[in-house]
Amino acid sequence: MVEIGSTNQLTVVRVTKPGHVLRDDEGRELLLPHKLGPRELQVGDAISVFVYTDSEDRPIATTQKPLAQVGDFACLKVVHVNEHGAFLDWGLDKDLFVPKSEQHVSMRVGQSYVVAVFLDGATERVAAASKLGPFFDYDVSSLSEGKPVELLAYDENDVGMLVIVDDRYSGMIHRSEIFRPVRVGDRLSGFVAKIRDDNKLDIRLRRTGQSAQMDASALILEALKSSGGVLPLGDKSPPAEIVQRLGISKKVFKAAVGALYKSGQVIPGPKETRLKS
């Protein structure tokens, strides 16, 4: 069965002037226009194509690779706006439509927004929404505190940065946990800090406890090696300097330097840390 908004494996059944006619295993046919696929295809060849609908709502195939498919979240740029909604560049000739009713805030040309890509069941059109709530999975039974996760930052508020967790769940990185610039659209790694009663997640960007200290120790050693064995940070350095240079808190920095000192790898000082030769 052809899945609109997804990549499909289809077979060429005939060649026409407009393009190659493809068929799925249930007998449904659609066109791969010559301009959207390789001309050397022959009858009987199998090909992987993305299927969406054209301006007349007919299913059409392309070998162009979209930046997102149905079920995905992605950060995409607005290229046009009219009274009905906004149009996003998603890597295909036909732009991706975001109805006004599906916009969290009014979209502006040139700005990028994180959206969910979905299939409108009534029209079979692929569309997008920046109102993300209905697209999250709130069954977090497979998650546990401390689990490594992949993140996509999608919005910011007074509390912190809102993130999509593992392309499925809703999460938050509190401001107290952010030690480097994070912008909407950034993809980064983190860890589940807490599973809340509303099945949303609190996220840390770094591990805690001994694991965090080991990570920080490795980071400090790498910084020492790349700076010639002397790092201009020490016990009396302002916390902001440590955050700016290493992306870790002063508390984590001091614990890691202490551990490296005990193991005989560094010589700490008030304003600098040296690699022990």
C-alpha positions as a printed Julia matrix, in Angstrom:
277×3 Matrix{Float64}:
  0.0    0.0     0.0
  1.29   3.46   -0.91
  1.85   5.58    2.2
  1.51   9.28    1.45
  4.07  11.36    3.3
  6.53   8.47    3.55
  9.21   6.71    1.54
  7.84   3.78   -0.46
  9.45   0.96   -2.45
  7.54   0.77   -5.77
  7.9   -0.92   -9.15
  7.94   0.65  -12.62
  5.07  -0.8   -14.69
  5.24   1.44  -17.76
  6.88   4.53  -19.17
  4.8    7.45  -20.47
  5.61  10.87  -21.88
  5.1   12.63  -18.48
  7.14  10.07  -16.56
  7.33   6.56  -15.11
  4.17   4.93  -13.79
  4.81   3.1   -10.51
  2.66   0.47   -8.79
  2.54  -0.86   -5.24
  1.8   -4.46   -4.2
 -1.92  -3.67   -4.0
 -2.12  -2.39   -7.55
 -2.33   1.34   -6.81
 -0.53   3.39   -9.46
  1.05   6.84   -9.4
  3.39   8.93  -11.49
  7.08   9.62  -11.05
  7.56  12.65  -13.34
 10.73  12.6   -15.44
 11.97  15.77  -13.73
 11.66  14.12  -10.29
 13.42  10.84  -11.05
 16.1    9.15  -13.18
 15.2    8.72  -16.87
 17.14   5.45  -17.17
 14.49   3.51  -15.21
 13.01   0.53  -17.02
  9.81  -1.48  -16.63
 10.24  -3.95  -13.78
 12.76  -1.83  -11.87
 12.12  -1.22   -8.17
 12.78   2.26   -6.82
 12.57   4.03   -3.47
 10.48   7.21   -3.72
  8.82   9.72   -1.43
  5.07  10.1    -2.07
  3.06  13.27   -1.52
  0.2   15.05   -3.33
  0.52  17.56   -6.14
 -1.38  20.85   -6.58
 -4.45  18.87   -7.71
 -4.26  16.52   -4.7
 -3.08  13.57   -6.78
 -0.47  11.25   -5.25
  2.89  11.82   -6.92
  6.33  10.29   -6.42
  9.76  11.89   -6.25
 13.33  10.8    -5.64
 14.0   14.12   -3.91
 14.69  13.66   -0.2
 12.41  15.65    2.12
 13.86  17.08    5.33
 11.04  15.39    7.26
  8.33  12.79    6.7
  4.94  12.13    8.31
  5.52  11.42   12.0
  8.73  13.46   12.19
  9.56  16.67   14.02
 11.86  19.11   12.21
 13.03  22.71   12.24
 12.06  24.27    8.88
 12.23  27.76    7.37
  9.19  29.75    6.22
  9.42  30.81    2.57
  5.94  32.25    2.02
  2.91  33.36    4.04
 -0.66  34.1     2.93
 -4.08  34.48    4.55
 -4.48  30.7     4.84
 -1.17  29.84    6.45
  2.57  29.48    5.93
  4.73  27.46    3.55
  7.94  25.78    4.65
 10.99  24.67    2.69
 11.28  20.92    3.31
 13.54  20.05    0.4
 10.88  19.36   -2.27
  9.62  21.4    -5.21
  6.25  21.79   -3.47
  6.51  23.58   -0.13
  5.01  22.17    3.08
  1.83  23.94    4.25
  1.13  24.97    7.85
 -2.54  26.06    8.27
 -3.09  29.14   10.41
 -5.09  27.0    12.84
 -2.02  24.81   13.42
  0.41  27.65   14.21
  1.5   28.17   17.81
  2.5   31.73   16.91
  2.0   33.57   13.63
  4.79  32.47   11.32
  7.0   34.96    9.5
  8.97  34.62    6.27
 12.64  33.87    6.87
 12.11  32.5    10.37
 12.53  28.81   11.25
 10.11  26.86   13.44
  9.99  23.35   14.83
  6.95  21.56   13.43
  5.32  18.14   13.44
  4.67  16.69    9.99
  1.32  14.91    9.7
 -1.13  13.51    7.16
 -4.55  15.16    7.01
 -6.86  12.16    6.99
 -9.69  14.04    5.27
 -7.67  15.35    2.31
 -4.63  12.99    2.3
 -2.43  16.07    2.15
  0.85  16.23    4.01
  0.85  19.26    6.32
  2.69  20.57    9.38
  1.85  22.08   12.76
  3.8   24.11   15.29
  1.18  23.29   17.95
  3.08  20.2    19.04
  1.08  18.97   22.04
 -1.18  16.52   20.15
  1.82  14.88   18.48
  3.75  13.91   21.62
  3.72  10.4    23.06
  2.71  10.56   26.72
  3.37   6.89   27.44
  6.8    7.17   29.06
  6.78   3.72   30.65
  9.88   2.7    28.68
 11.94   5.57   30.12
 13.87   5.77   33.37
 15.8    8.47   35.19
 19.37   8.74   33.94
 18.57   7.32   30.49
 20.55   8.97   27.64
 18.24  10.74   25.16
 18.44  12.81   21.98
 16.85  16.26   22.02
 15.44  18.88   19.66
 14.91  22.34   21.2
 11.59  23.76   20.03
 10.58  26.67   22.3
 11.74  28.77   25.23
  9.95  30.21   28.27
 10.81  31.75   31.63
 11.56  28.34   33.14
 13.88  27.02   30.48
 14.1   25.38   27.07
 11.35  23.08   25.82
 12.68  20.03   23.98
 11.38  17.07   22.02
 12.9   13.93   23.55
 13.88  11.04   21.26
 11.54  12.47   18.59
  8.56  11.38   20.72
  8.22  12.93   24.15
  7.82  16.38   25.7
 10.65  17.63   27.9
 12.13  20.66   29.62
 15.71  21.71   30.33
 15.55  24.12   33.29
 17.68  27.24   33.04
 19.79  26.09   35.98
 20.85  23.09   33.87
 21.92  25.07   30.79
 25.62  25.93   30.77
 26.04  26.77   27.07
 23.95  28.53   24.43
 20.96  26.48   23.28
 18.71  27.82   20.52
 15.43  26.68   19.02
 16.21  24.1    16.35
 19.39  22.83   18.06
 19.83  19.07   18.32
 21.74  17.86   21.36
 22.14  14.97   23.75
 21.01  14.77   27.36
 19.72  12.58   30.16
 16.33  12.06   31.79
 16.46  13.82   35.16
 12.86  13.25   36.26
  9.63  11.76   34.94
  6.89  14.13   36.06
  3.33  13.3    37.09
  2.01  14.7    33.79
  4.31  12.27   31.91
  6.49  15.09   30.69
 10.23  14.96   31.31
 12.82  17.09   33.06
 16.12  16.82   31.2
 19.76  17.37   32.13
 22.44  18.06   29.55
 25.06  16.32   31.66
 25.09  13.3    33.9
 25.24  13.67   37.67
 27.39  12.21   40.42
 30.53  10.22   39.63
 29.6    9.86   35.94
 29.4   13.65   35.59
 32.77  14.03   37.3
 34.35  11.54   34.91
 32.88  13.41   31.92
 34.18  16.73   33.26
 37.63  15.26   33.97
 37.91  14.09   30.37
 36.76  17.52   29.17
 39.37  19.32   31.3
 42.18  17.03   30.16
 41.23  17.62   26.52
 41.15  21.4    27.12
 44.57  21.25   28.79
 46.1   19.32   25.9
 44.66  21.68   23.28
 45.92  24.77   25.17
 49.51  23.63   25.62
 49.14  22.19   29.1
 47.88  25.32   30.85
 44.19  26.14   31.34
 43.48  29.7    32.57
 40.85  28.5    35.04
 41.3   27.74   38.7
 39.71  27.61   42.13
 39.23  31.42   42.22
 37.95  31.81   38.67
 34.45  33.32   38.34
 31.75  30.7    37.63
 30.79  32.52   34.41
 34.31  32.08   33.0
 34.21  28.33   33.64
 30.77  28.02   32.05
 31.83  30.08   29.03
 35.03  28.12   28.39
 34.02  24.57   29.35
 30.23  24.56   29.56
 30.19  23.13   33.1
 29.42  24.61   36.49
 32.14  25.71   38.89
 31.07  22.99   41.34
 31.57  20.27   38.72
 34.85  21.87   37.6
 36.3   21.91   41.14
 35.29  18.3    41.79
 36.83  17.14   38.52
 40.08  19.09   39.07
 40.26  17.64   42.58
 39.95  14.13   41.23
 42.59  14.79   38.58
 44.92  16.21   41.24
 44.5   13.15   43.43
 45.31  10.91   40.49
 48.47  12.96   39.8
 47.4   14.33   36.42
 47.11  18.08   37.08
 48.45  20.85   39.31
 45.61  23.16   40.42
 46.01  26.84   41.21
 43.87  29.87   42.08
 43.67  31.17   38.5
 44.98  28.3    36.37
 45.25  24.54   36.13
 48.39  22.89   34.75
 48.87  19.48   33.2
 51.44  17.58   35.24
 54.38  16.53   33.11
